[in-house]
Amino acid sequence: MRLFWPVLLAVLILAGGIRFFALGLEDYWLDELHSMANSAGRRDEFENLSYGVILPHVDHATDLTERSTAAAVWRTLRHDSHPPVYFWLLLGWRRLFGDGEAAVRALPVVFSILSIIPVALVFRQWGKPMVGLCAALFLALAFTHIQMAQENRPYSLSILLVSCGWYSLSRVELWARDEPVDQQTPLGAVLPPGGATRTWPCTAFASISPC
């Protein structure tokens, strides 16, 4: 199907337009503030803030400081159930683009858009490119997929890595049938799902489900 890539690009542009629309309109909610504190390596300070009282002068425990390093993120996650990969990436993203709601949420939006591509490619390599494009359009318009993209949480990254894992596993199937597939495919089938479990533990179930 010669129009596969132009149509997929159009779907990705549609997905991006939907996800970037009004991205910074709402303030951060509590879980997003947890992500900010984790990426700053200051989760313990955030958790120690007083509740139910007005604090006239308070240090923002989500702000980046000179002590906000990858090692600090690793240490602070003893207070959180999520693995560190997303928060490491968020730390670098914040240093580049700042702390505004739209700027920070743009990171999961990028992951969300990219996660559509492997889904389309899975069907394409099995000879059903039209089905792949329909699946891509479905994800581009899916409410939950959009909702997860617009939150500063690791779920979009998890979806991207699981999608890449499914694509790699489908290539392993072709490789096992002696179809023309590159020799690095078996390793590629392991790395994305393994990385997904370092963003959100529950992705382990999605990663092994195609097996």
Order of alpha helices (4+ residues) and beta strands (2+ residues): alpha-alpha-alpha-alpha-alpha-alpha-alpha-alpha-alpha-alpha-alpha
